[in-house]
Amino acid sequence: GDFKFVREAKVDKGGSRVLFAGKWYGELVKLVLDQPKDVALVKVLNPADAAKHEKLCEGLSQWFNDLEVNLDGAKLRFKKMQFLEESAVTLQLDINVEKFPNPITTSF
């Protein structure tokens, strides 16, 4: 099944994790996005549900680590999260420019 993100997410009070949720086979699953050693790692918020949602967590972890946005030749990839405050997070991205987008014909 498809995982559907719930639009609202927040930074954990400790300031080092992102709490988010989504629908998975009709069930609301609460998750945590953490980043030990510059690798995105998704876990369930409730450890008692870890075994039940192991495949989902593995898949979402891989999705974040492989996340790439192609802007017509300029490819942005997830590098790591940086926590600015207890309520803000920025995503650092790597860029690989295979070609420069044509500013006349490219629209985003």
N, C-alpha and C positions, 0 to 999 in steps of 0.2 A: 504494500500500500504506500501511498504518498504521505509524506509528512507535511503538514501545513502549519507554518509558523504563526503564532499569535503575535499581533503587531507590537505589543508592549513588552519591553524588557527593562531590566534595571541592573545597576552595579550593586554587588553585594556590599553590605556595610563595612566589611573588611577592606574593600577597595581593590580586590585582586581577582574577582570572578564576575562573570555576567550571568544573571539569572534570566532564563527565558522559558517559553513553553510552546507547545504545539499540539495539534490533533494527530493522533496516530491510530488508525483503525477505529475512529470514533471516540477514542479516549483522550482526555486532556493529560498530557505528560509534562511535568515540570522538570526542567533540566538546568545544568550548570555548565557554562563554558569557562574552562580554566586553561592556563598556559604554562605548564611546567616545561622548562628548558626550551622555550620558543616553539613549542608544538601545541596546536590546539587540541584540547581533550574535552570531550563532552561526557558528562556523567548525569545520572538522575539525581534530583534533589533529595529524594527519600532513598537511603541506602537499601531499605527492604525491597525496593523495586529493581535493584541492579540486575539480577539474573533475568527477570522478565523482559527488560528492555536493553539487554546487552547488545544485540544486533543493531538496534536503532542508534545507540550511543557510538558504536564502532562506525556506522555509516555516516553519522553527522560529523564525527571527528575527522573522518577522511574527507568529507565534503568541505569543511572549513580549511583543512590543510591543502586541498587541491583547488580551492576557489580561485578562479581566474576571470578577469573581465577583459575582453578584447575590444579595444577602441580603434578598430580598423588598422591594426598593425602595431599599436602600442598596447602591450599586454601587461595588465596589473595583476599581481598575485599577492594573496594574504601573506604577510611576513610575521607580524606579531601584534599583540595588543599592548597599549600603553595606558595606564590608569593615571589620569591627571589629578583627580580628586576622588572622594568617595562616591561621587555621583556622575562621573564622566569617564568615558573611555574613547580612545582613538585607535583606529586600525592603521598600522604601518604597512605599506605595500612596497613590493619590489616591482620594478618596471623593466620590461624587455622590449626594446623598440626594434621591430623587424623592418618596419618602414614607417615613414611619417605620413600621417593621414593627410589627404588632400583637403586643404581648408575650404576650397570652393565647392567640392562635390560631397564632402562628408557632413552628415548631420547626426546629432546624438539625441 
